[in-house]
Amino acid sequence: MLRPYVRLKSKHIDLGLKILERLPKVSDAALFIGLCQLVDGFREINYSKKRTVTCAVVRDYLETNDLLTPVETDPKGESRRIDG
């Protein structure tokens, strides 16, 4: 494993491993949005504000092209479908 050899950027490794763990399980657009939210976490770790393709951009694209039903975000930042 990589973890014992990492002294710097351990938060990056944790987040990257979490994303890799969930990647094979992404089977629909709603799960993909959840994965995008995790990727957005790199913005906070890196203090980067230059990214233009964010979770919000992906969500808007999917909704505009009728690939995603509207989602509601709970306070924990997790997406869930709105049945209606």
Secondary structure, 3 states (H helix, E strand, C coil): CCHHHCCCCHHHHHHHHHHHHHHHHCCCHHHHHHHHHHHHHHHHHHCCCCCCCCHHHHHHHHHHCCCCCCEEECCCCCEEECCC
